């Protein structure tokens, strides 16, 4: 399903209808959102194109015996465990 949605949103017409125009629709829609197809597709487009959901998560530093381990050392330690 993910691949199909990405393929659909790669089409300029689909992107314009459900992302660019869809954001305006979300603000003005009088329908119950879960029942409105345009609202739902606009939310998917927002998720794909906004970049809000593609930001990397900040990882907590790894601490062993009270000492912080640099990120480049973490992988070999984890592989050994």
KAVENPE-V986049 format. One record per run of one state. SS is the DSSP state (H for helix, E for strand, L for the rest). FROM is the first residue (numbers start at 0). TO is the last residue. If there is no record, write none. Layout:
BEGIN
ss->[SS SS]
from->[FROM FROM]
to->[TO TO]
END
This chain:
BEGIN
ss->[L H L H L H L H L E L E L H L]
from->[0 1 10 11 28 32 35 36 49 61 64 66 69 70 80]
to->[0 9 10 27 31 34 35 48 60 63 65 68 69 79 80]
END
